[in-house]
Amino acid sequence: MYLKEIYLENTGPISKCHVELPFADNGIPLPIVIVGPNGSGKSIFLSYIVDALIEFGKRAFRDVVLPDSLESPYFRIIHPRGIRSGELFSLSLLQFKVNDDNLYYCEKSGLLDPTTYTSNLKSLFAKVWNWSTSGNHKEVSTDNEDIWSAYETQEFLSPIGKIIKTQMQEGAYAFFPASRHEDPVWLNPEILKVNMDASVNRRFSKDLGKPLQVKTCANENIGWILDVLFDASVDYDIIRKLQGGAVLSDEEKTNWNNSRPLQQSRYNIERILQAVLQDKQVKLIRRLRNSREQRLAIQLSNGQVIPNLQSLSQGQSQLFHLFTTIIRYGERTDLNRSVRLSEVTGIVIIDEIDTHLHPTLQHSIVPKLVKLFPKVQFIISSHSPLFLLGMEKEFGPDGLDIRKLPDGDRINSEEYSEFRSTFEYYQATERFEAEIKQRFANMTKPVVLTEGKTDVKYIQKALALLGEQELLNFLNIEPVGKEGEDGDNSGGKTGLDNFHKVYAVKSSIFHQPILLLYDSDAKKVPGPVDRLSVKSIPLNDKNTKVKGGIENLFPTEVFQDCFYDEKIIVKNDGGQRKESELNKPKFCEWICKNGSTANFEGLKVVIEILKEFVEAHKTPQDQQPVSEQ
């Protein structure tokens, strides 16, 4: 069973939203991702799909909802306040495809006359196009609603019940809400006790035994995983003998032990865990039953053992148990589906899949996990551009559908470009952070970071010419950026800004005082934070030729024409104009080689900033004071 079409009108922030779900040519469902800003209706969109599944399930199973004061409580309460502001009604229509049958869902609230309401969907949803003009209405139906003779009736199931029973028993149908969570190991251990007999509980034909809404599932999964590990070592020889079959020969036993089908079930679970932990050698290990720890632990490739599954981080735990639950649900009536994940079918709805997940998991791991279940229809909401880019990379641009609410329009190529820019910025930041950690690992002196390499050369030359050698020896003066192999430069104002962001969240990795020295055009407000100082170089109003950068501190007369390069600028109207641009490396090389003390007098303002920084961070171990000019 798969969702084929959904139409929403006047519900919450959604005016009209009509989405036909995507399928490949062979009928396999393609994943669909619902995006949009907060308040655009993503959770509302998903709630109608969940409500339809629950209404269908109630026709076949008695444990889909817990009885309350209502005979058959709804997942979605119909309320006038759910109608879009200023409108008289809301209408929601869904169609599901089940082999040769169709299932329909309708919810209506407010004032709407079905006889006068014009819509090209009327013929498609004729089976549920029968609401009363006023009041609330909820209904599900099927194409064969009136053909009772086509079904066995001894179980007293409606046609929908007959259709849905096999589908939900054999498939993975689950909704993982944004409020999902798994309890960490440091909570009260009584909460974390595992029911080791979960898999052998008696099953009743009228019970589904798989909650459609899954907020937490670790306890159920752990018991089931232990059963999977037990199955992987089952004594097949004895089983065959008990069942009247021939006993295996020694060669057959060897072949069986090397290729047990249920070993693959264990591997599939470990494959999910390997992806989540980004370690291809992760294994599940079992402890002795009298161990003080829980029986199920995790061994990493470096030999380290994670004592139990509850010791995973919140994001890792949620991700592992979400996809493990899909296997558990899918194999409930056929163990072979845990062996061949490609045979698991169903509908899995996940609200805010990126919750608690590191960007790497969002971009590179979750899409691969989704791809393990090609016959499961994934309907996912997300705020993460990185997740969308990862899905596009894994499935290809035609292998998924991305819809933006509240209108349900497809994401276009321009919006994809914005997402790529976001991801490229994230990657640059990750590389920058790794580089910063490496560079600062062995530094002990106070550090001054400048916008570029030429700034460092100017300052070092000024300190030497102006008699500040002690200050020069006391400090590490470096550019914030580092020229990469691809030619990109992570320096400049942006580099200092990025460093500031890294320091704000990871100041503990830096053990020395640090000064971020911006050029005058950055206009940074000075002020220390912890051991980090931020200053901008004052502007030299006397230089009328160079009005930005540290070069502004030099006299105007030193900037000769030979230091400027001409370039041609093509205008929008096709015309051209010539511009000259200071060749900073060329000028820096000349002034540092030939410049006089008088040429560097303007950099005294930088020296004063450095002295102030040093004095603020002196320690008793500093033997001598910095010389005064």
C-alpha angles and dihedrals in degrees: 000000000000136000108252106177140004129191122185126181130181097349118140108312092343116104099176126345123171118177128175108200116239125246134179120242090263092056095256111142118245118219116258123205121202115208137173141119123291110290095026094114105259095138091043090053091053094043092065091055091050092046091052092051091050092048089051092046093051088064091062109025134046096207100057091096131015112243117246134163087310119074091228113012119207127234089215113045111216108230133164090230088067090067114103111263113271095015129109099218147013124217130190125184128180132179124198126193118221111177103289095346133080127213121204134201129193133181121179129178130180130007116339127140109213092204096057099033106103119211137144086228093068096092092046093051098036091128092066099028094106109093125141116256095243132036132028127312137185125174142160126196145161137222089250098045093128099043099087092155090069091067136062107247104193090103090050092232123155118236089264090051091052093049096044099043097073093039096054095040093052101034139061109253113168143144118211106195125207088252092064117130143162123219116246123229094255093068121097103301091221087072092055099055111130124223100229091190095057095115095049097049111127113267122217123205092229093052123081092199092202116091110227092213111057116192096155130005109160096111093052092044096050093054090047093048091053088053090050090052089049091050090052089065099040116147097243094174093062092043091055091049092050089050092052097256128132118275114252120255120236090260092049090049090053092049091047094049091049095048107030106162091218090056083072090058089058091046091052091055091046090048090060090047091048090053094047093048093037091229118121094200099056115135135186112234131193123222128208115278092246093052116129088226125067114278096245118068138161126239118202127208092257091058095256115138123216101210097222144348091260089067091070117105118263092257094045092046094049093048095046095047094043094059093035088056090056090058092045092050093044097052098044093110098024123035090198090076090067086054095047108034090182088073096057110109134186145086121288118189118193123184115208097352091187093064111131092354126133112235091250091057091047095050106032109020111036094055090053091050091050089052091058088074107050095166094052115094106227116200107183137174121206144169093198122105087190092060091050092050090048091051091049091049093048099041102026125239092287096043098078142026124232118194127189119213149251089036100029094232120160117256110254131218094262091058089048088055090055090051091051091051089052091051093046089052090050092050091049090051091050091051090045092052092049091049093049092051091051095047095049097043095094101026117117104165124081109274131226114195118198132189095253151358095265091056089059093050093049093050095046091050092047092051091050095047095043096050099255099126093135090057089049091053093046096057140058104221112190142154113257093227131065124208108246130210090254091056095249116138120215093193136094126068090320091056092053090046091052091049089051090054092049091049092049092062102026107032090139092076091063117074101174134068111267131199120198105206112198127189118253095260091062091071094203118180107237120234138128123244113192103309094339121099126189122199138164122214110247117250118254105222091189093069103082095172105052110038101172141045128031088295086075088077093066124086116270094238095065092066100089124179091254090072093060128085122207120226134180118238117201111214126215091255091056095258124126137224134186123235131181121219129194112250095221099188090050093048092045093052092051099044094046090050100039106018121119129223088258091056090057097045090102091064091068087095088062091048090054090052090051092049092050090050093049094047091051092055104036116135130201088256092066100101102198134027120246110265118256121226 
